[in-house]
Amino acid sequence: MFITVQFGEAQTEVFNLNCRMIHFVQNLKERCDLNPQDCVDLIDRTGELMHLSDKEQSMEWASNLMKERHSYVLIRICRGDDGTEGPKYVPLLNNLVRSDPELAEILKKLSNPCKEWDRKGGPSRKLSVNQTRSNKATAGNKKKHSGKL
């Protein structure tokens, strides 16, 4: 059971999931050359966060949290000094905007949930990450099938 983690300049590391979360997170930070005090997480290509910071000291198996043979992007979680601001998610994979613009946009929205505005300048409807992606796919299908049958 393994996963791949992408970070840095298109670097990829393979990680074994047959270990406790406490050891997985420690090994992740060590192998990706991060500070042990850094708050990090993984996000998959659909925009699902793994919430590693909640389980960093857990004795739960890593294989219970992550999906075998999936690819994840390493992100840093930055919290405001005063605690009033929500977390900011910073991708640790350089050029994420170029390699996966949809995922970059999802991270931006997760970092600024109160700052989402529609084209008219008002607050947008809040949708989950998966709803946003499925709506885009549905809209694309409607365009394809709008002609007569």
Secondary structure, DSSP 8 states (H G I E B T S, - for coil): -EEEEEEBTTEEEEEE-SSBHHHHHHHHHHHTT--TT--EEEEETT--B--GGGSTT--SBGGGTS-TT-EEEEEEEE--TTS-S--EEEESBTTHHHH-HHHHHHHHHHH-GGG-B-TTSSB-----HHHHHHHHHHHHHHHHT-S--
